[in-house]
Amino acid sequence: MGAGKSTVARALAGRLKATWVDSDAEIERVAGASIPELFVRDGEPAFRDLEHTVVAGLIDQGLRADPAPSAPATLIIALGGGAAMHAGTRRALRPPDGATPRPLVVHLKVGLDAALARVGDDANRPMLADPDLPRIHAERMSGYDRIADLVVGTDGRTAADIADEVLRSVLDWTPSGAPEHWPGQTMVRKGIPFRDS
């Protein structure tokens, strides 16, 4: 929430000549209803199950795509803030050690005050109404920290600056424990899920 994930994903996709998708928009398209409507109608657990199905499908789509040789990504996915709270989605984002290919997960980390300043009183964000928002935000930050390959702070920064840092980091990234010239280099070319705080 409020990390700038859609704006940064769009900017990064432009730099990489890659495709990007906002998972929240895709969920709304699939469900034929807005996220607030889904929360009210079905509740958060059912929403998270649907979100998992959509995100896992997007990850699979990104991993199966054949990228251009000069592009480090074929699909950039801007994830909703609570996506990593579902165990299945966490496994899709961070499969068991040694599983390849796998997505590269970039955590756009935002402080709660900065997030609230960016989103204001947005009726399309059901979690803003939760009185326990500070705890929820802390849990989300911790959850994404655990599965992220790269963590990029967003407080007080422009989307262009963040996209540039992500791009530099992605191009320099190798999985932990990989040799300097690791044979799985194409993993970087197979998808970069983004998340919102």
TIVONU-636524 format. One line per field, with one value per residue: residue number from 1; residue in three letters; z, y, x of N, C-alpha, C, O in turn. Coordinates in Angstrom, 2 decimals, always signed. Example, Ala and Ser with C-alpha at 12.3 -4.5 7.8 and 13.67 -1.06 7.14 Angstrom:
2
num	1 2
residuo	ALA SER
n_z	+7.80 +7.08
n_y	-5.69 -2.25
n_x	+13.19 +12.85
ca_z	+7.80 +7.14
ca_y	-4.50 -1.06
ca_x	+12.30 +13.67
c_z	+7.80 +7.87
c_y	-3.30 +0.03
c_x	+13.20 +12.90
o_z	+8.46 +8.04
o_y	-3.32 +1.14
o_x	+14.24 +13.41
END
This chain:
197
num	1 2 3 4 5 6 7 8 9 10 11 12 13 14 15 16 17 18 19 20 21 22 23 24 25 26 27 28 29 30 31 32 33 34 35 36 37 38 39 40 41 42 43 44 45 46 47 48 49 50 51 52 53 54 55 56 57 58 59 60 61 62 63 64 65 66 67 68 69 70 71 72 73 74 75 76 77 78 79 80 81 82 83 84 85 86 87 88 89 90 91 92 93 94 95 96 97 98 99 100 101 102 103 104 105 106 107 108 109 110 111 112 113 114 115 116 117 118 119 120 121 122 123 124 125 126 127 128 129 130 131 132 133 134 135 136 137 138 139 140 141 142 143 144 145 146 147 148 149 150 151 152 153 154 155 156 157 158 159 160 161 162 163 164 165 166 167 168 169 170 171 172 173 174 175 176 177 178 179 180 181 182 183 184 185 186 187 188 189 190 191 192 193 194 195 196 197
residuo	MET GLY ALA GLY LYS SER THR VAL ALA ARG ALA LEU ALA GLY ARG LEU LYS ALA THR TRP VAL ASP SER ASP ALA GLU ILE GLU ARG VAL ALA GLY ALA SER ILE PRO GLU LEU PHE VAL ARG ASP GLY GLU PRO ALA PHE ARG ASP LEU GLU HIS THR VAL VAL ALA GLY LEU ILE ASP GLN GLY LEU ARG ALA ASP PRO ALA PRO SER ALA PRO ALA THR LEU ILE ILE ALA LEU GLY GLY GLY ALA ALA MET HIS ALA GLY THR ARG ARG ALA LEU ARG PRO PRO ASP GLY ALA THR PRO ARG PRO LEU VAL VAL HIS LEU LYS VAL GLY LEU ASP ALA ALA LEU ALA ARG VAL GLY ASP ASP ALA ASN ARG PRO MET LEU ALA ASP PRO ASP LEU PRO ARG ILE HIS ALA GLU ARG MET SER GLY TYR ASP ARG ILE ALA ASP LEU VAL VAL GLY THR ASP GLY ARG THR ALA ALA ASP ILE ALA ASP GLU VAL LEU ARG SER VAL LEU ASP TRP THR PRO SER GLY ALA PRO GLU HIS TRP PRO GLY GLN THR MET VAL ARG LYS GLY ILE PRO PHE ARG ASP SER
n_z	+0.00 -1.06 -1.78 -4.30 -6.27 -8.73 -10.32 -10.34 -11.47 -14.03 -14.97 -14.89 -16.64 -19.01 -19.33 -19.69 -21.81 -21.35 -20.38 -18.08 -15.28 -13.08 -10.24 -8.68 -10.45 -12.31 -10.73 -10.25 -12.88 -13.46 -11.48 -11.94 -10.30 -7.96 -5.72 -3.09 -3.18 -3.36 -0.88 +0.87 -0.04 -0.07 +1.91 +3.53 +3.65 +1.45 -0.61 -0.53 -1.31 -3.98 -4.94 -4.66 -6.60 -8.97 -8.89 -8.82 -11.33 -12.96 -12.32 -13.30 -16.01 -16.55 -16.07 -18.06 -20.37 -23.18 -23.03 -24.64 -25.75 -24.74 -22.63 -19.16 -18.09 -18.66 -17.74 -15.46 -12.34 -10.42 -7.21 -4.83 -1.52 +0.53 -0.55 +0.02 +2.39 +2.16 +2.33 +0.10 -1.95 -1.02 -1.32 -4.11 -4.83 -3.54 -4.08 -2.95 -1.95 -4.58 -6.61 -9.94 -13.01 -11.13 -9.78 -9.49 -6.65 -5.70 -3.10 -2.54 -0.24 +2.13 +4.59 +7.12 +7.61 +5.31 +3.36 +4.01 +3.57 +0.82 -0.20 +0.97 +1.81 +0.46 -0.89 -2.25 -0.97 +1.17 +3.58 +4.83 +6.52 +8.72 +12.18 +13.26 +11.67 +11.89 +12.95 +10.94 +8.76 +9.69 +9.82 +7.11 +6.02 +7.25 +6.26 +3.46 +3.56 +4.26 +1.97 -0.14 -2.75 -3.30 -1.61 -1.70 -0.58 -0.51 +0.57 +0.30 -2.29 -5.90 -8.47 -10.77 -9.82 -8.07 -9.87 -11.43 -9.50 -8.93 -11.43 -11.78 -9.62 -10.26 -12.60 -11.57 -9.89 -8.42 -7.50 -4.04 -3.05 -5.61 -8.27 -9.60 -12.42 -12.99 -14.15 -14.17 -15.11 -16.77 -15.14 -14.10 -16.28 -16.41 -15.03 -12.83 -10.01 -8.46 -5.45 -3.34 -0.46
n_y	-1.18 +2.02 +2.17 +2.78 +0.89 +0.31 +2.56 +2.48 -0.06 +0.36 +2.34 +0.91 -1.18 +0.27 +1.05 -1.43 -2.45 -4.27 -6.20 -5.24 -5.91 -5.16 -6.81 -6.45 -5.16 -7.21 -9.16 -7.91 -7.85 -10.61 -11.40 -9.75 -7.71 -5.02 -4.67 -3.70 -4.49 -7.27 -7.84 -7.13 -8.76 -11.42 -11.66 -11.36 -13.78 -15.36 -13.57 -13.49 -16.11 -16.06 -14.06 -15.40 -17.45 -15.92 -14.50 -16.65 -17.72 -15.56 -15.47 -17.97 -17.55 -15.51 -16.90 -18.81 -17.35 -16.26 -14.33 -11.34 -11.26 -9.01 -8.10 -8.10 -9.03 -10.44 -10.16 -7.99 -7.90 -6.13 -6.42 -6.69 -5.27 -7.15 -9.62 -11.43 -12.52 -14.83 -18.23 -19.93 -18.11 -16.99 -19.26 -19.50 -17.19 -17.52 -20.24 -23.63 -24.08 -24.24 -24.62 -23.99 -22.45 -19.40 -16.63 -13.31 -11.45 -8.25 -6.08 -3.24 -1.07 +0.74 +3.21 +3.37 +5.95 +7.38 +5.83 +6.22 +8.97 +9.02 +7.53 +8.59 +8.89 +6.51 +4.88 +2.50 +0.86 -1.46 -2.22 +0.10 +0.90 -0.66 -0.78 -1.72 -1.08 -0.29 -2.66 -4.51 -3.40 -3.67 -6.48 -7.12 -5.86 -7.36 -9.90 -9.60 -8.86 -11.30 -12.89 -11.51 -10.91 -8.60 -5.50 -2.36 +0.86 +3.28 +5.65 +9.12 +9.28 +9.51 +7.84 +7.36 +7.41 +5.24 +3.16 +3.22 +2.41 -0.17 -1.38 -1.27 -2.91 -5.34 -6.08 -6.61 -8.71 -11.93 -15.19 -16.17 -17.92 -18.70 -19.33 -16.97 -16.65 -17.79 -20.56 -20.29 -17.80 -17.01 -16.96 -14.40 -13.22 -14.02 -12.92 -10.42 -10.04 -7.43 -5.73 -4.13 -2.10
n_x	+0.83 +0.77 +3.48 +4.21 +4.11 +2.73 +3.31 +6.12 +6.51 +5.43 +7.22 +9.65 +9.06 +8.88 +11.56 +12.74 +11.45 +9.44 +6.55 +4.02 +1.92 -0.74 -1.54 -3.84 -5.62 -5.89 -7.12 -9.57 -10.53 -10.77 -12.59 -14.73 -15.51 -14.91 -12.09 -12.81 -15.54 -15.27 -14.06 -16.15 -18.27 -17.21 -15.29 -12.03 -10.36 -11.34 -10.86 -8.03 -7.46 -8.40 -6.71 -4.27 -4.56 -4.70 -2.22 -0.35 -0.88 -0.06 +2.67 +3.47 +2.92 +4.80 +7.18 +7.15 +7.40 +9.35 +12.01 +13.31 +16.69 +18.07 +16.58 +15.95 +13.61 +10.40 +7.87 +6.55 +5.24 +3.05 +2.36 -0.36 -0.52 -1.07 -0.57 +1.54 +0.76 -0.61 -0.03 +0.33 +0.83 +3.20 +4.84 +4.78 +6.10 +8.53 +9.80 +10.71 +14.16 +16.47 +14.64 +14.00 +13.00 +12.60 +10.74 +12.09 +11.97 +11.15 +11.07 +9.37 +9.85 +8.05 +7.47 +4.89 +3.75 +4.56 +3.28 +0.57 +0.40 +0.68 -1.52 -3.77 -7.20 -8.26 -10.90 -10.79 -9.08 -9.39 -8.10 -7.33 -9.32 -9.08 -8.68 -6.34 -4.19 -1.37 -0.16 -0.84 +0.54 +3.20 +3.39 +3.10 +5.38 +7.40 +6.78 +7.23 +9.93 +11.06 +10.78 +11.86 +14.20 +15.50 +15.50 +14.11 +14.05 +11.42 +10.53 +10.14 +11.16 +11.33 +9.38 +10.87 +13.52 +13.45 +12.83 +15.16 +17.07 +16.12 +16.41 +19.24 +19.97 +18.70 +20.01 +22.50 +22.03 +22.40 +21.38 +21.50 +24.37 +25.04 +27.41 +29.83 +29.44 +26.75 +24.82 +22.08 +21.34 +19.28 +17.08 +16.78 +15.82 +13.25 +11.04 +9.85 +8.41 +6.67 +5.88 +3.56 +3.55
ca_z	+0.00 -1.09 -2.06 -5.67 -7.07 -10.11 -11.00 -10.54 -12.43 -15.35 -15.35 -15.14 -17.88 -20.12 -19.49 -20.11 -22.93 -20.83 -20.06 -16.64 -14.91 -11.68 -9.84 -8.22 -11.65 -12.89 -9.85 -10.54 -14.20 -13.35 -10.60 -12.38 -9.16 -7.38 -4.53 -1.94 -3.30 -3.04 +0.57 +1.52 -0.47 +0.18 +3.06 +3.19 +3.32 +0.08 -1.50 -0.58 -2.13 -5.38 -5.24 -4.86 -7.89 -10.02 -8.82 -9.24 -12.78 -13.56 -12.16 -14.26 -17.33 -16.67 -16.10 -19.32 -21.49 -23.72 -23.10 -25.61 -25.17 -24.04 -21.57 -17.99 -17.59 -19.64 -17.08 -14.16 -11.65 -9.27 -6.28 -3.76 -0.27 +1.37 -1.32 +0.67 +3.62 +1.83 +2.29 -1.27 -2.72 -0.59 -1.96 -5.54 -4.93 -3.03 -4.04 -2.18 -2.43 -5.74 -7.65 -11.03 -12.75 -10.10 -9.96 -8.67 -5.86 -5.26 -2.09 -2.48 +1.18 +2.46 +5.97 +7.23 +7.46 +3.90 +2.61 +4.27 +2.89 -0.62 -0.61 +1.54 +2.26 -0.76 -0.63 -2.92 -0.15 +2.33 +4.81 +5.48 +7.54 +9.85 +13.28 +13.61 +10.50 +12.16 +13.08 +9.61 +7.97 +10.19 +9.39 +5.66 +5.79 +7.68 +5.31 +2.21 +3.82 +4.31 +0.65 -1.16 -3.20 -3.24 -0.87 -2.12 +0.16 -1.40 +1.25 -0.15 -3.57 -7.09 -9.13 -11.70 -9.02 -7.57 -11.02 -11.79 -8.52 -9.13 -12.66 -11.48 -8.70 -10.98 -13.54 -10.78 -8.97 -8.59 -6.33 -2.99 -3.20 -7.01 -8.69 -10.24 -13.72 -12.70 -15.33 -14.10 -15.42 -17.41 -14.12 -14.01 -17.48 -16.43 -14.35 -11.64 -9.29 -7.59 -4.41 -2.71 +0.99
ca_y	+0.00 +3.30 +2.12 +3.22 -0.30 +0.40 +3.60 +1.98 -1.17 +0.97 +2.99 -0.13 -1.87 +1.13 +0.99 -2.78 -2.86 -5.47 -6.08 -5.21 -6.09 -4.91 -8.00 -6.03 -4.94 -8.52 -9.80 -7.27 -8.31 -12.01 -11.53 -8.90 -6.88 -4.28 -5.28 -3.47 -5.34 -8.65 -7.92 -7.09 -9.89 -12.74 -11.64 -11.33 -15.08 -15.74 -12.67 -13.92 -17.33 -15.63 -13.35 -16.41 -18.10 -14.97 -14.23 -17.86 -17.79 -14.54 -15.91 -19.05 -16.90 -14.83 -17.87 -19.54 -16.45 -16.27 -12.92 -10.87 -11.43 -7.83 -7.70 -8.97 -9.43 -10.50 -9.76 -7.36 -8.00 -5.25 -7.18 -5.99 -5.26 -8.32 -10.86 -12.37 -13.04 -16.14 -19.19 -20.40 -17.03 -16.94 -20.38 -19.18 -16.13 -18.03 -21.70 -24.31 -23.88 -25.03 -24.63 -23.04 -21.03 -18.80 -15.18 -12.42 -10.66 -6.96 -5.48 -1.78 -0.89 +2.08 +3.40 +3.55 +7.36 +7.73 +5.15 +6.91 +10.27 +8.81 +7.00 +9.37 +8.14 +5.82 +3.91 +1.24 +0.13 -1.90 -2.36 +1.41 +1.04 -1.54 -0.01 -2.30 -0.88 -0.36 -4.07 -5.12 -2.89 -4.31 -7.89 -7.16 -5.53 -8.52 -10.98 -9.35 -8.92 -12.71 -13.55 -10.63 -11.02 -7.24 -4.57 -0.99 +1.84 +4.22 +6.89 +10.37 +9.10 +9.50 +6.55 +7.21 +7.08 +3.87 +2.26 +3.15 +1.57 -1.55 -1.86 -1.53 -4.06 -6.55 -6.45 -7.09 -9.74 -13.37 -15.84 -16.47 -19.19 -19.02 -18.93 -15.65 -16.78 -18.89 -21.02 -19.92 -16.37 -16.73 -16.72 -12.97 -12.85 -14.70 -12.28 -9.67 -9.60 -6.28 -5.72 -2.86 -2.27
ca_x	+0.00 +1.43 +4.92 +4.42 +4.40 +2.24 +4.07 +7.48 +6.43 +5.23 +8.48 +10.65 +8.67 +9.28 +13.01 +13.12 +10.59 +8.78 +5.14 +3.76 +0.52 -1.08 -2.32 -5.15 -6.45 -6.17 -8.11 -10.86 -10.95 -11.17 -13.77 -15.82 -15.91 -13.80 -11.52 -13.69 -16.73 -14.87 -13.87 -17.46 -19.08 -16.63 -14.38 -10.61 -9.76 -11.70 -10.12 -6.62 -7.42 -8.51 -5.46 -3.23 -4.78 -4.33 -0.77 +0.36 -1.02 +0.80 +4.06 +3.66 +2.96 +6.08 +8.28 +7.11 +7.66 +10.70 +12.39 +14.28 +18.02 +18.56 +15.65 +16.04 +12.30 +9.34 +6.65 +6.72 +3.96 +2.88 +1.52 -1.05 +0.23 -1.30 -0.40 +2.47 +0.19 -1.17 +1.09 +0.53 +1.45 +4.61 +5.56 +4.92 +7.11 +9.79 +9.67 +11.76 +15.53 +16.89 +13.62 +14.25 +13.22 +11.75 +10.70 +12.90 +11.02 +11.66 +10.20 +9.40 +9.56 +7.57 +7.02 +3.44 +3.40 +4.72 +2.22 -0.70 +0.45 +0.52 -2.82 -4.87 -8.39 -8.67 -11.97 -10.47 -8.11 -10.18 -7.33 -7.18 -10.37 -8.79 -8.08 -5.04 -3.35 +0.08 +0.25 -0.95 +1.66 +4.43 +3.38 +3.36 +6.79 +8.18 +6.51 +7.94 +11.36 +11.48 +10.78 +12.43 +15.58 +16.00 +14.65 +14.39 +13.26 +10.73 +10.13 +10.74 +11.84 +10.48 +9.26 +11.99 +14.70 +13.27 +12.95 +16.58 +17.76 +15.69 +17.05 +20.66 +20.05 +18.29 +21.07 +23.64 +21.56 +22.56 +20.81 +22.47 +25.07 +25.34 +28.75 +29.87 +28.79 +25.84 +24.10 +20.67 +21.20 +18.00 +16.05 +16.58 +15.09 +11.96 +9.93 +10.20 +7.22 +6.78 +4.86 +3.22 +3.59
c_z	+0.00 -1.36 -3.46 -6.63 -8.50 -10.92 -11.30 -11.55 -13.85 -15.84 -15.69 -16.43 -19.10 -20.39 -20.07 -21.36 -22.59 -20.62 -18.55 -16.43 -13.43 -11.24 -9.33 -9.39 -12.29 -12.05 -10.13 -11.89 -14.14 -12.57 -11.09 -11.27 -8.64 -6.13 -3.29 -1.98 -2.94 -1.54 +1.28 +1.21 +0.04 +1.43 +2.62 +2.88 +1.88 -0.94 -1.64 -1.39 -3.62 -5.81 -5.50 -6.23 -9.04 -10.04 -9.27 -10.76 -13.50 -13.47 -13.18 -15.68 -17.55 -16.78 -17.41 -20.53 -21.93 -23.91 -24.26 -24.97 -24.37 -22.87 -20.38 -17.44 -18.74 -19.04 -15.70 -13.52 -10.44 -8.33 -5.28 -2.45 +0.58 +0.68 -0.60 +2.00 +3.41 +1.64 +0.87 -2.15 -2.32 -1.25 -3.46 -5.76 -4.51 -2.92 -3.24 -2.81 -3.59 -6.85 -8.68 -12.19 -11.65 -10.30 -9.05 -7.97 -5.35 -4.30 -2.13 -1.09 +1.49 +3.92 +6.00 +7.02 +5.99 +3.05 +2.78 +3.59 +1.39 -1.00 -0.06 +2.03 +1.06 -0.44 -1.30 -2.16 +1.15 +3.63 +5.53 +6.61 +8.78 +10.97 +13.69 +12.46 +10.80 +12.29 +11.72 +8.74 +8.39 +9.75 +7.90 +5.35 +6.12 +6.70 +4.00 +2.40 +3.77 +2.93 -0.43 -1.48 -3.07 -2.46 -1.24 -1.35 -0.79 -0.74 +0.69 -1.49 -4.73 -7.68 -10.08 -10.97 -8.53 -8.71 -11.45 -10.82 -8.70 -10.36 -12.43 -10.63 -9.41 -11.91 -12.83 -9.94 -9.39 -7.35 -5.30 -3.22 -4.64 -7.34 -9.43 -11.61 -13.64 -13.93 -15.31 -14.41 -16.04 -16.39 -14.01 -15.20 -17.47 -15.63 -13.07 -10.95 -8.40 -6.56 -3.88 -1.22 +1.59
c_y	+1.24 +3.29 +2.63 +2.07 -0.20 +1.42 +3.13 +0.83 -0.64 +1.60 +1.95 -0.88 -1.05 +1.06 -0.35 -3.25 -4.19 -5.18 -6.01 -5.37 -5.79 -6.06 -7.61 -5.80 -6.27 -9.28 -9.22 -7.71 -9.73 -12.15 -10.73 -8.02 -6.15 -5.00 -4.97 -4.31 -6.78 -8.83 -7.97 -8.36 -11.23 -12.81 -11.72 -12.72 -15.54 -14.86 -13.14 -15.20 -16.98 -14.93 -14.35 -17.07 -17.19 -14.74 -15.45 -18.03 -16.78 -14.93 -17.01 -18.49 -16.23 -15.79 -18.66 -18.68 -16.52 -14.83 -12.61 -10.96 -10.22 -7.42 -8.64 -9.39 -9.51 -10.04 -9.20 -7.34 -7.09 -5.92 -6.26 -6.19 -6.51 -9.64 -11.88 -12.89 -14.41 -17.11 -19.68 -19.36 -16.88 -18.05 -20.12 -18.13 -16.62 -19.54 -22.33 -24.09 -24.80 -25.06 -23.57 -23.38 -20.55 -17.30 -14.47 -11.49 -9.40 -6.36 -3.96 -1.41 +0.56 +2.11 +3.68 +5.01 +7.80 +7.08 +5.87 +8.28 +10.12 +8.40 +7.79 +8.47 +7.43 +4.72 +2.57 +0.42 -0.28 -1.94 -1.02 +1.59 +0.20 -0.74 -0.52 -2.16 -0.89 -1.80 -4.76 -4.69 -3.57 -5.77 -8.01 -6.86 -6.73 -9.68 -10.80 -9.34 -10.36 -13.34 -12.74 -10.98 -9.66 -6.39 -3.16 -0.06 +2.87 +5.55 +8.09 +10.30 +9.13 +8.10 +6.31 +6.81 +5.64 +2.88 +2.12 +2.27 +0.10 -2.12 -2.18 -2.79 -5.36 -7.01 -6.99 -8.32 -11.13 -14.02 -16.16 -17.84 -19.54 -18.62 -17.59 -15.65 -17.98 -19.27 -20.65 -18.46 -16.06 -16.55 -15.24 -12.51 -13.39 -14.05 -11.61 -9.26 -8.41 -6.37 -4.32 -3.11 -2.28
c_x	+0.88 +2.93 +5.23 +4.61 +3.91 +3.03 +5.49 +7.48 +6.28 +6.54 +9.55 +10.33 +9.04 +10.77 +13.45 +12.40 +9.91 +7.30 +5.00 +2.26 +0.36 -1.97 -3.70 -6.10 -6.82 -7.20 -9.49 -11.40 -11.50 -12.48 -14.96 -16.36 -14.69 -13.28 -12.36 -14.97 -16.42 -14.67 -15.21 -18.25 -18.54 -15.75 -12.93 -10.03 -10.09 -10.99 -8.68 -6.48 -7.48 -7.22 -4.34 -3.36 -4.32 -2.81 +0.02 +0.28 -0.14 +2.27 +4.37 +3.77 +4.31 +7.25 +8.30 +7.44 +9.11 +11.14 +13.31 +15.66 +18.50 +17.69 +15.76 +14.69 +11.32 +8.03 +6.99 +5.34 +3.97 +1.88 +0.82 -0.30 +0.08 -1.04 +0.48 +1.95 -0.44 +0.00 +1.37 +1.19 +2.91 +5.41 +5.75 +6.00 +8.49 +9.68 +10.82 +13.14 +15.83 +15.86 +13.94 +13.35 +12.30 +11.75 +11.70 +11.93 +11.71 +10.64 +10.40 +8.92 +9.21 +7.16 +5.53 +3.05 +3.50 +3.63 +0.89 -0.73 +0.21 -0.89 -4.00 -5.98 -9.01 -9.67 -11.71 -9.44 -8.78 -9.40 -7.13 -8.19 -10.09 -8.13 -6.69 -4.04 -1.85 +0.59 +0.23 +0.23 +2.97 +4.51 +3.68 +4.82 +7.67 +8.01 +7.26 +9.45 +11.87 +11.56 +11.48 +13.88 +16.27 +15.00 +15.09 +13.47 +12.65 +10.39 +10.88 +11.43 +10.85 +10.43 +10.42 +13.26 +14.63 +13.45 +14.41 +17.36 +17.40 +16.38 +18.52 +20.81 +19.72 +19.40 +22.30 +23.30 +21.98 +21.97 +21.88 +23.07 +25.42 +26.77 +28.69 +29.19 +27.86 +25.02 +22.62 +20.43 +19.85 +16.88 +15.76 +15.74 +13.65 +10.85 +10.37 +8.91 +7.54 +5.69 +4.69 +3.22 +2.21
o_z	+0.94 -1.19 -3.78 -7.69 -9.41 -12.07 -12.40 -12.40 -14.77 -17.00 -16.68 -17.21 -20.12 -21.54 -20.84 -21.90 -23.42 -20.67 -17.82 -17.28 -12.62 -11.81 -9.52 -9.34 -12.76 -12.60 -10.24 -12.03 -14.68 -12.96 -10.70 -11.29 -8.84 -5.56 -2.50 -0.95 -2.27 -0.99 +2.20 +2.11 +0.51 +1.94 +1.49 +1.93 +1.19 -1.99 -2.75 -2.10 -4.42 -6.90 -6.43 -6.93 -9.96 -11.10 -10.03 -11.40 -14.53 -14.42 -13.84 -16.46 -18.62 -17.51 -17.82 -21.61 -21.12 -24.84 -24.80 -23.77 -23.41 -22.17 -20.55 -16.41 -19.70 -19.77 -14.89 -14.09 -9.54 -8.64 -4.92 -2.29 +1.27 +1.28 -0.62 +2.67 +4.39 +0.86 +0.49 -3.00 -3.17 -1.69 -4.01 -6.75 -5.05 -1.83 -2.89 -4.02 -3.57 -7.96 -8.35 -12.34 -11.29 -10.91 -8.00 -8.62 -4.65 -4.67 -1.79 -0.81 +1.16 +4.43 +5.02 +6.30 +5.49 +2.14 +1.81 +3.10 +0.77 -2.02 -0.57 +2.61 +0.69 +0.22 -0.94 -2.65 +2.13 +4.70 +6.71 +7.55 +9.78 +10.74 +14.38 +12.28 +10.01 +11.78 +11.38 +8.06 +7.54 +9.36 +7.48 +4.53 +5.37 +6.35 +3.49 +1.51 +3.28 +2.74 -1.54 -0.59 -2.77 -2.63 -1.13 -1.45 -1.75 -1.43 +0.60 -1.81 -4.55 -7.44 -10.19 -11.45 -8.56 -8.55 -11.78 -11.23 -8.63 -10.32 -12.83 -10.89 -9.18 -11.99 -13.42 -9.33 -10.57 -6.26 -5.65 -3.55 -4.88 -6.76 -9.82 -11.91 -14.17 -14.67 -16.36 -14.01 -15.86 -16.74 -13.84 -15.11 -18.45 -15.56 -12.31 -11.28 -7.69 -6.78 -3.97 -0.77 +2.80
o_y	+1.48 +4.32 +2.89 +2.24 -0.60 +1.18 +3.35 +0.77 -1.13 +1.42 +2.10 -1.19 -1.60 +1.02 -0.42 -4.31 -5.09 -4.03 -6.65 -5.01 -6.13 -6.26 -8.37 -6.20 -6.43 -9.96 -9.96 -7.93 -10.02 -12.92 -11.02 -7.63 -6.60 -5.84 -5.87 -4.80 -7.44 -9.85 -8.78 -8.96 -12.07 -13.90 -12.11 -12.84 -16.06 -15.33 -13.18 -15.38 -17.52 -15.17 -14.19 -17.23 -17.64 -14.79 -15.31 -18.43 -17.09 -14.73 -16.98 -18.91 -16.36 -15.53 -19.12 -19.20 -16.82 -14.16 -13.48 -10.76 -10.38 -6.47 -9.86 -10.07 -8.74 -9.57 -9.86 -6.81 -7.25 -5.99 -5.20 -7.15 -6.89 -10.70 -13.07 -13.65 -15.09 -16.84 -19.82 -19.69 -16.67 -17.82 -20.48 -18.18 -16.17 -20.08 -21.65 -23.95 -25.99 -25.50 -22.40 -24.55 -21.22 -16.75 -14.98 -10.81 -9.47 -6.16 -3.47 -1.43 +1.48 +1.16 +4.16 +5.28 +8.51 +7.71 +6.09 +8.70 +10.99 +8.86 +7.67 +7.41 +7.71 +3.73 +1.57 -0.61 +0.47 -1.73 -1.01 +2.34 +0.33 -0.08 +0.18 -3.00 -1.47 -2.11 -5.49 -5.52 -4.00 -6.24 -8.89 -7.54 -7.07 -10.35 -11.75 -9.78 -10.61 -14.26 -13.24 -11.31 -9.58 -6.55 -2.80 -0.17 +3.28 +6.49 +8.08 +11.18 +8.81 +7.27 +5.19 +5.95 +4.91 +1.86 +1.02 +1.47 -0.77 -3.24 -3.24 -3.63 -6.38 -8.20 -7.75 -8.91 -11.48 -13.45 -16.39 -18.80 -20.58 -17.67 -17.15 -14.74 -19.06 -18.39 -20.68 -17.92 -14.96 -16.04 -14.85 -11.51 -13.21 -14.63 -12.16 -8.21 -8.39 -7.03 -3.46 -4.21 -2.42
o_x	+1.64 +3.59 +6.39 +5.21 +4.64 +3.38 +6.00 +8.37 +6.93 +6.92 +10.27 +11.23 +9.48 +11.19 +14.41 +12.69 +9.82 +6.86 +5.76 +1.45 +1.22 -3.04 -4.65 -7.26 -7.94 -8.07 -10.47 -12.60 -12.56 -13.36 -16.10 -17.53 -13.56 -13.98 -12.63 -15.42 -17.21 -15.07 -15.40 -18.84 -19.30 -15.50 -12.63 -9.27 -9.22 -10.56 -8.16 -5.49 -6.72 -6.71 -3.56 -2.36 -3.65 -2.20 +0.98 +1.25 +0.46 +3.03 +5.41 +4.63 +4.91 +8.20 +9.37 +7.74 +10.00 +10.70 +13.99 +15.79 +19.26 +18.03 +15.68 +14.63 +11.41 +7.15 +7.63 +4.39 +4.79 +0.69 +1.34 +0.45 +1.02 -1.27 +0.17 +2.66 -0.77 +0.91 +2.53 +2.03 +3.77 +6.54 +6.79 +6.73 +9.50 +9.48 +11.78 +13.27 +15.50 +16.18 +14.13 +12.98 +11.33 +12.66 +12.08 +11.14 +12.72 +9.48 +11.48 +7.72 +9.95 +6.57 +4.96 +2.09 +2.63 +3.10 +0.17 -1.78 -0.39 -1.41 -5.11 -5.73 -10.15 -9.33 -12.34 -8.99 -8.75 -9.98 -6.79 -7.94 -10.79 -7.11 -5.95 -3.16 -1.10 +1.66 +1.15 +0.84 +3.75 +5.58 +4.43 +5.43 +8.58 +8.97 +7.85 +10.19 +12.97 +12.36 +11.66 +14.67 +17.46 +13.79 +16.26 +12.25 +13.29 +10.00 +12.11 +12.23 +9.67 +11.31 +10.92 +14.00 +15.62 +14.13 +14.85 +18.20 +18.27 +16.89 +18.99 +21.67 +20.38 +19.69 +23.06 +24.19 +21.93 +22.05 +23.04 +22.36 +26.04 +27.29 +27.61 +28.42 +28.16 +24.56 +21.97 +19.40 +19.32 +15.82 +14.60 +15.02 +12.93 +9.76 +11.16 +8.36 +8.54 +4.68 +5.57 +2.90 +2.07
END
